[in-house]
Amino acid sequence: MRRSTAARTAVAIAAVLLTGACSRSSSPTSAPASVDPSTFALEVGSTDLYVGHPLRVQVGIFQSSQQGGVQLLTSGTVQMRLAPYGGGAGTPIEGSAHYLGAPGTQADTGTPHLSDPGTARGVYELDGTFDRSGVWQATAAFTVDGTPLSLSAVFPVLAKPKLPAPGEPAFHTKNLTMASGVDPAWIDSRAQDGAAVPDPELHRDTIAGAIAAHRATLVLFATPVYCQSQFCGPSVDALAQIAKAGPKDADYIHIEIYKDFATQTVNDAARQWVIRPQTASDPWLFLIGRNGRIADRWGPLFDPAQVLSELRTVAG
């Protein structure tokens, strides 16, 4: 399954950087020897960005060198500007992008700094509404070890979303559950070689059943074992925690992407929701209201507290 360039974030993005595949920005020539601007890069992690609706735009910032390996910029805020590439038509979006860490990793310490991916990994997020489709450019400015740096990367903004979006009716999907009688790895990629499905409570209901029963529902599409961003496993864990704290009359569903990773065969539910020609991305979290319409969506990362707050509002 091919993935769009924008879908590779965090550790996976850093691996791509090692091959020279990522865009890099111009940086100050006066940087001290300890900070080599050419080793830094930025990549837009958000996919399916489109015009006319408030969106969360997430970017990953990282450094890679033969001496220090891969490190990610984490914590604090960075100044971000989203503008049409090459000065084209469209209204720029500017502001302080806040750090959003992967669930279970080190908390925000307040100041941007480089971290080992095993300790902290995440993205910087800026909210805004695009008014024109086309090629846009994200530019982030920040300071590392006293050195100001500026990084840029281009990304597409579509006229209309390709994936299910807020305001649209949700698909009445009959996704796999614990009662489906299939290979457990089709339900959760962690259930391999005889292992049990780690979170069976997230695999008891179908989207179709939840809509028919008029229950608010959180649906997470993620492949914990094969996730390129390494955000999927923590996201599934976060959904399990939300399910424990959230409304008892709501449904909480995790849908595995792959039926067979070796042959790149995906589950029907994943294909219906998040797989499109030439591009696929995960994780994606959808909030479906009691009326069967999509109330919100998050990707690749989400703030569990924000999700829980919106779920309680939608669940009524």
N, C-alpha and C positions, 0 to 999 in steps of 0.2 A: 504494500500500500504506500503510494507516494504521499509525502506530506509537503505542504507549502513551506517555503523558507521561513515565513513568519511564525510557524508553529514550533520551531526549534528554540527552546529557551533554556536558561540555567545551564546545567551540566552539559546537555546535548548541544546547545549553542556553542559552548566552549570547545567541545570536540570538533565542531565544524571549523571554528576559528583556527585550530591547529593546522588545518589543511589550506588555510588562506581563503576560505569561501565567503567570509563575512565582510560587509562594508566597514571601512574605517574612516574616521574623520580627520580633518586637519587639526593640529594641536599646537600649543605654544612652543616656540623653538628654544625658549629660555628655561625649559624644564631641567631640573637637576638630574644627574646621572641615575639616581635611585628611582626616578619615575620616567620610564620610557613611553612617551605618548603612543608610539606605533604598536605597542602591545595591548592597547585598549580597544574595545569595540562595543557597539550597541546594536541590538536587534529588537525589532518590534515583535512582541510575543502574541499580541492580539490578532485574531483572524476575523474575517467576515465583518469588517467595519463598513458602515454605510451611512448615507446622508439622512438628515431629518429627524434623528432620534438621539436622546442623550446616551452616550456610550462611555465605557471605561476603556481607556487605552493603556496597555501595559507594555513596558519595555524591560529587557534584561541588559545589564551592563557588566562587563567582565574584562579581566586581564589574562593573557596567556603568554608565557615565556618559557624557554627551555630551562632556565635556571629556577624559576619559581613555580612552574606548572600553571594550573588554572586557579584563578581566584575570582570571586564574584563581588561586585559592589553591593553592600547591604546597609540597611538602617537609614534613618533620617529622611531627608528630602533632597531632590535635585530640581533645578529649574528646567522646565521643559517647554518647548515650542513646537507646535504642529502647524505646518504651513504648506500650501500648494508648492510642489517642487518647481524650481525655476521661476518663481514669481508669478505663477499662473493665477487664474481667478479663484477666489475663495477667501473666506475670513479666517485668519490664523487663530489658533487656540493656544493660550499661554497660561502658565501658572506653576505652582510648586507641586511636583509629583511626589506622593508619599510612598514609602516603602511598604510592600505587602509581602510578608514572608510565607513560605510554604508551611502549612500546619505541622507542628511538631519540631520545627527547627528553632534556632536561637531567636529570642524576641528582639524587637527593635531597640537598639541601645541609644538612639537619638542622634548619632552623627554618622554620616556615610563613611564607610571604611571597607577595605578588602577582607573577604572571609574565605576560608576553605569551604568548598561545597558540602562537605560532610558536617559542618557546623551550622552554617546558615546559607540559605538560598531563597531567592524570591525575585520580585519585579518591582518596578516603580510605576505607579498608576496616576493618570491624570484624566479627569472627567471632562467631557465636552461634546458638542454637537457639530458635525461636519455639514457644511452648506453646499458643497460641490463634490461631485465624484471625480475620480482621476488619480494621478500619482501625487502623493503627499510626502513630506519629509519630516521626520521627528528629529529634533536636536535637543540634547540634554547637556547642561552645564553643571559642573560640580568640582569639588576640590579633593585631592588625595595627597596626603603628606605635605600639605601646604602649597601644592601645585594646582592651579586651575586648569581644567581640561574641558573640551567640548567635543561631543561625538554626534554623528548624524547617521541616519539610515532612511531609505525610502520605503514606502508601503502603499498598497492600493486602497482606495476608498470607493465602494460600489454605489451605484444608484439605488439598488435594492439588495436586501440580504439574501444570501443563498441558503442559509440554514434557518430553521424555525426561529422566529424573533418575537419579542414582546408585542402583545396585541393580537397575534395570530392564533387560530385554534390549534390546539395540540393534536398530534397524531394519536389515534386510538390504537396504540401499539400493544400487541399481545407478546410481550417480551418473555424471555426464559425466566423460570422461577425454580425454586427447590423442588417443585412438584412436576417439572417438565420431563424427568426421566432421561436426561442427557448427560454427557461427560461433564463432570463438575467444572473442568477447566473452561468450558464454554460459558459457564456462569460467572466464574472469577478465575483469571489466569494464575492466581496463586494456588489454586486447588489442583496441583499436578502430582503425578507419581503417588496416587493414593491419599494425598492430603485432603482434608475437609475444606469446604468453603468457609473462609474466615469469618464472614459476617452474614450468616444465614438470614438474619432479620431484615437485611436489605434486599432479599431475593424471594420474598413471599407474595408480592403483589405485582400486578401488571398495570401499565399506564391506562389501558382500556378499562380495567376494573375500577381504578381510582376515579376516572372521569365519570363512569356510569354511576358510581356511588356519590358523586359530587364532593369528593374529598380533595383538599389542597394536597399537592404532591411535590416533592423534590426528587428530581431524576438526574443522576450523575452518570455520564458516559466517560469511562476511564478504563485503561488496561494497566493494572498495577505492575505486572512483570515486564511488559514490553514498551512502557511509556518512554518516549524520547526525552521529555522534559524532566523526568523524575518527580513530577508533581502529582502523579496519579495515585500512588499508594497513600501519601499523606492526605490527599483529598478524600479518598474513600474512608480513611480513619476519621477524618473530620465529619463526614456525613453520618457515620455511626454515632459520633458524640452528639451531633445535632438531633438525631433521632431519639436519643435518650432524654434530651432536655426539651425538645419541642412538643407541640400539641399531640396528644395521643390519638386524636381523630384524623391526623394527617398521615400520608403514606411517604415512605422513604425508600427509594429504589436506586440500586446501582446496576448499571448495564455494562457488561464486559464488551470490549470492542471486537476481539478476535474469537472466531470459532477454531481456526487453525492458523497459527502464526507462520508456520513453515511454508504454507501455500498462500499466505496473505489472504485467507478467507475470513471475512468478517461476519458477525452475527447480523441477522436481518434487521433487528431493531436499531443497531448502530448505523447500518447503511441507510435506513430511512431517515434518521435524524442528523447525523454528523459527517457522513461520507458523501462527497461530491466528486465528479470527474476531476482528476489531476490534483485533488487536494483533500486532505483529511486532517483533523486536529482534535486533540483531547489533552486534558480533560475539559468537558463542558458540563455545567450544572444549570438545569432548567427548573424554574418555579412555575407550577401550573396551578391556577386558581380553581375554586369550586365550580366555576362556570365552564371549565374545560379550556380556557384560553391561557396562553403563556403570559405570566405576569412579569417575569424578569429572567435574565440569564447571565451567567458568569463564565469567563474563560480567559486564560488558562487557570488563574488562581482566584480564590474568593475569600472574603473575610467572614468566618463563621458567625461572628456576632451580628454582622449586617444581614446575612442570610436568615438567621434565626428571627431577627426582628421583622423582616419582610414576610416570612412565613407566618408568623403570628398574626400579622395584619391581614394577610390574605385568607388565613384559616377562619378569621372572625371569632 
